[in-house]
Amino acid sequence: MGNILFTFQLFLIIGFIILISCLLFNVFIKIPDKYKLIYNLNHPHYISGNSNPKCPQGCYNKKCIYPNHCFNCKEEEPYCCCYDSQCKDC
């Protein structure tokens, strides 16, 4: 019985240390803005500031402002833009 209790406590302590490490990593390690921008433009569920649902991400004043950071612009309904022609109706 003593070995089972010791094993359970050991796993509990290891799990707690892993949890604290993950939280500290997320709080103190800064992700560069370039990678945040790439993630936000290419993620289908992230919508930032598009008032027109027909406009892909990255369109502003009928221009594509981040054409080099978009990976999903070739589809039928792109998540973000690669060309100014994709933003002509925005």
N, C-alpha and C positions, 0 to 999 in steps of 0.2 A: 504494500500500500504506500510505503514511503517513497519508492521509486516512481510510482505513477504521479504522486503529488509533486515531486521534484521536477519531473518531466513537464508537467502542466505549467508549473511556475516558470520554468526555463523558456518554454514556448511563449508564454505571456510576456515575459520580459523582452525577448527577442522581437516579438511583434510590436511592442511599445516603442522599442528603439528604432525599428524600421519606420513606424508611423511618424515619430518625431523627426527623423532624418528627412523624410519626404516633405514634411511641412516646412522645415528650415530651408531645404533646397528651393522650394517654390517661393518662399518669402524673400530670401537673400540673393538668389541667383537671378539676374536680370536677363531677359531674353531681348536681343537686339530688335530695334523697331523694324528693321528690314524683314526679319522673319515673322514678326507679328503681322506686317502688311501682307506678306505672301500668304500666310494662313487665312487672314480675313478676306482677302480677295478671292481665294480659291475654295473656300468652304461654302457649300450650298445652303447651309442653314444660317449663315451669318449675313445679315442685311444691315448695312450702315449708311443711313442717310439717303437712300433712294426713295424719292417720293413717287416715282413712276415705276410700277412693277415690271414694265416691259424693258426697262433699261438695265443692262448688266452692271455689275460693280465696277467702279473706276471711272464712270462717266461723269463729267462735270462741264456744264455749259457747252454741250454738243462736242466735247473733246474727250479722248481717252487719256487720263493723266498718269496711269501706271502701266503702260503697254508691255514693259519688259518683265513684269512680275506676275502676269496672268498665265496659268497653265490650262485653263478650261475654256478657251475662247473659240475653239473650232467646232463645238457641238451645235446642234440645232437651236437649243436654248442655252447660251453660254452663261456661266456664273459671273464672268468678268470680261472686260474688253481688251482687245489687242490692237484694234484699229479705230481711227476716228469715224469710219463709216458705220461702225456698230452703234455709235452714239448719236447718229443724225436725228433721231426722233426724240431725243431726251431734252 
